[in-house]
Every structure is written in structure tokens, then in C-alpha cells.
């Protein structure tokens, strides 16, 4: 969800990749529904493994409690969200998780994208 939300909020200005330490076979249908409710179509997304290459290519890595299963590279910025796993959760719970992730990625987006300075 974080990658979909970050891509959506940035209007494509930020490249976000989604990966998991233990990826499922497919996206959770309730997660898909929760994203579609706010205008995000994740139909092109699919679960992928979190690899060293993915982490090395990133400017920032957003994790959700993967602990020692996540590759750590010095100098990378990590944002570990202490939120419940949405997999298998009811729609109301997934909405709450989605909204919390959205708050975090919106703050990250503000930090990643420079604010234009008005010309003097």
C-alpha cells in the first residue's frame, strides 16, 4: 500500500517499488478495495520479494515490521511503520491501516520532494 499511496500522492514524481520480506501469492482483495475507494487502481501491482538490489536502488525504504528479514544497507533512509499487517484484516481495519500509511508516506513525500524557491 505504501508504494501505491506514494506514487499516487506524488503524481508520478517519485518512483516507488513495493516488495515484501515474505510476499504473498497475490494482493489481498480487501487491500485492493481499500485503495480503489480513494482512487488508486493497484491492478498492475503484484507481490515481489524484497532483495538487496531493491534496497540498494532506493533513496528511502519504508518497512512494516520485517525486522531482521529486511536487508539493511548503511546510508539508506529507513522508515519502519509499526502498523498491523493488513493481510486478512476486515475492510474497516484495512482502511485504518491505509490511512495511517498515507499519513506517513505523505510526510515522507514532503521530505523527498524539494519545495520550489520563488525567484527574487
RODO-2510 file (C-alpha; in nm, 4 decimals, decimal comma):
residues 120
     n   res          X          Y          Z
     1     x     0,0000     0,0000     0,0000
     2     x     0,2834     0,2402     0,0778
     3     x     0,4202     0,2263    -0,2777
     4     x     0,0755     0,2756    -0,4307
     5     x    -0,0012     0,5662    -0,1975
     6     x     0,3364     0,7331    -0,2533
     7     x     0,3087     0,7040    -0,6317
     8     x    -0,0461     0,8395    -0,6200
     9     x     0,0326     1,1301    -0,3861
    10     x     0,3418     1,2311    -0,5847
    11     x     0,1550     1,2344    -0,9147
    12     x     0,4310     1,0150    -1,0553
    13     x     0,7132     1,2479    -0,9428
    14     x     0,8508     0,9731    -0,7171
    15     x     0,9254     0,6184    -0,8257
    16     x     0,8054     0,3742    -0,5620
    17     x     0,8568    -0,0003    -0,5633
    18     x     0,6710    -0,2477    -0,3496
    19     x     0,8380    -0,5578    -0,2086
    20     x     0,7967    -0,7818     0,0925
    21     x     1,0143    -0,9998     0,3118
    22     x     0,7569    -1,2784     0,2705
    23     x     0,5428    -1,1780    -0,0304
    24     x     0,2022    -1,3364    -0,0735
    25     x     0,0990    -1,5057    -0,3968
    26     x    -0,1372    -1,2186    -0,4821
    27     x    -0,2643    -0,8889    -0,3477
    28     x    -0,5244    -0,9132    -0,0744
    29     x    -0,8660    -0,8314    -0,2292
    30     x    -0,9589    -0,6153     0,0719
    31     x    -0,6410    -0,4085     0,0261
    32     x    -0,7319    -0,3644    -0,3417
    33     x    -1,0805    -0,2483    -0,2408
    34     x    -0,9445    -0,0032     0,0185
    35     x    -0,7074     0,1506    -0,2381
    36     x    -0,9765     0,1750    -0,5057
    37     x    -1,2002     0,3615    -0,2608
    38     x    -0,9539     0,6512    -0,2695
    39     x    -0,8949     0,6455    -0,6447
    40     x    -0,5912     0,4167    -0,6659
    41     x    -0,6056     0,1228    -0,9063
    42     x    -0,3484    -0,1381    -0,7997
    43     x    -0,4404    -0,3871    -1,0751
    44     x    -0,0859    -0,3759    -1,2206
    45     x     0,0729    -0,4445    -0,8802
    46     x     0,1803    -0,7876    -0,7621
    47     x     0,3763    -0,9137    -0,4595
    48     x     0,7539    -0,9202    -0,5084
    49     x     1,0415    -1,0204    -0,2792
    50     x     1,2482    -0,7550    -0,1041
    51     x     1,6014    -0,8050    -0,2334
    52     x     1,9364    -0,6384    -0,1741
    53     x     1,9122    -0,4880    -0,5240
    54     x     1,5779    -0,3230    -0,4474
    55     x     1,7135    -0,1733    -0,1246
    56     x     2,0381    -0,0546    -0,2870
    57     x     1,8411     0,1253    -0,5605
    58     x     1,6189     0,3087    -0,3097
    59     x     1,6638     0,6553    -0,1619
    60     x     1,4238     0,5627     0,1187
    61     x     1,2942     0,2253     0,2361
    62     x     0,9555     0,2007     0,4067
    63     x     0,9104    -0,1194     0,6070
    64     x     0,6315    -0,2623     0,8183
    65     x     0,7859    -0,4705     1,0929
    66     x     1,0003    -0,7037     0,8863
    67     x     1,2817    -0,6767     1,1426
    68     x     1,5848    -0,8906     1,0626
    69     x     1,4246    -1,0205     0,7415
    70     x     1,4831    -0,6844     0,5684
    71     x     1,8195    -0,6158     0,4067
    72     x     1,9965    -0,3246     0,5773
    73     x     2,2410    -0,1033     0,3894
    74     x     2,4332     0,1763     0,5621
    75     x     2,3444     0,5230     0,4424
    76     x     1,9894     0,4339     0,3398
    77     x     1,6988     0,6094     0,4987
    78     x     1,4579     0,3671     0,6664
    79     x     1,1061     0,4366     0,7841
    80     x     0,9693     0,1410     0,9817
    81     x     0,5947     0,1700     1,0275
    82     x     0,4725    -0,0084     1,3385
    83     x     0,1308    -0,0962     1,1996
    84     x    -0,0669    -0,4196     1,1834
    85     x    -0,0342    -0,6354     0,8729
    86     x    -0,3427    -0,5711     0,6578
    87     x    -0,3422    -0,9231     0,5136
    88     x    -0,6622    -1,0994     0,6108
    89     x    -0,7992    -0,7991     0,8020
    90     x    -1,1553    -0,6698     0,7721
    91     x    -1,2213    -0,3724     0,5437
    92     x    -1,2595    -0,1237     0,8309
    93     x    -0,9227    -0,2322     0,9731
    94     x    -0,7558    -0,2115     0,6315
    95     x    -0,8967     0,1384     0,5813
    96     x    -0,7457     0,2478     0,9140
    97     x    -0,4085     0,0938     0,8218
    98     x    -0,4262     0,2556     0,4760
    99     x    -0,4941     0,5951     0,6315
   100     x    -0,2022     0,5599     0,8743
   101     x     0,0325     0,4566     0,5925
   102     x    -0,0954     0,7518     0,3896
   103     x    -0,0032     0,9947     0,6691
   104     x     0,3494     0,8534     0,6858
   105     x     0,4103     0,8482     0,3101
   106     x     0,2690     1,1995     0,2723
   107     x     0,5223     1,3219     0,5295
   108     x     0,7977     1,1285     0,3516
   109     x     0,6942     1,2807     0,0196
   110     x     0,7265     1,6287     0,1689
   111     x     1,0821     1,5438     0,2734
   112     x     1,1779     1,3802    -0,0581
   113     x     1,0499     1,6488    -0,2925
   114     x     1,2089     1,9921    -0,2819
   115     x     0,9905     2,2953    -0,2317
   116     x     1,0356     2,5436    -0,5163
   117     x     1,2019     2,8660    -0,4072
   118     x     1,0375     3,1780    -0,5508
   119     x     1,2602     3,3850    -0,7775
   120     x     1,3793     3,7095    -0,6226
***
